[in-house]
Amino acid sequence: MKRPEIVCANPNCKERITDHKSTRRKFCSTPCKNSYHHNKKLEEQEDSIANDRSIKRLKRFLKEMEEMEIESFIYKENSFFFNNVVLPTKQTYIHDDGEEYLVSRLDNFLVHRERNTKTIKIFKHGPINKTLF
């Protein structure tokens, strides 16, 4: 009895598998299988990697703002960067003036983003030694 012809499941390969022991076989070779799963994992992590890069750029930007002694700024209405970056978990921070803010901690900075006024406020320039929350 002739076995059915199987096509490799790797979209980059699509080689026909004629000599196989099982009909459950999906890939023509182990390197092909590894390549498929590696590419699949990269696609899944692409958004996460892009966000990590955005966070690094934001940290660099905050350091520049600290050097210029700027404590808040307004960003553009359709800013691709600020609308797409996912900040770390937000926690409540009570400022010296008694106001409560939801802030994200980025290195030595506490960042509060107010979406309706498109404002970013920066708190605690410098090392954070105590728990603020």
Protein Blocks (a to p, Z undefined) as FASTA:
>chain_A
ZZdddddfblklopacfbdfbfkbmbfbfklmmmmmmmmmmmmmmmmmmmmmmmmmmmmm
mmmmmmnopabdcddfklmklmmpccddddddddfkopacddddehjaccdddfklopac
dehiajdfbdfZZ
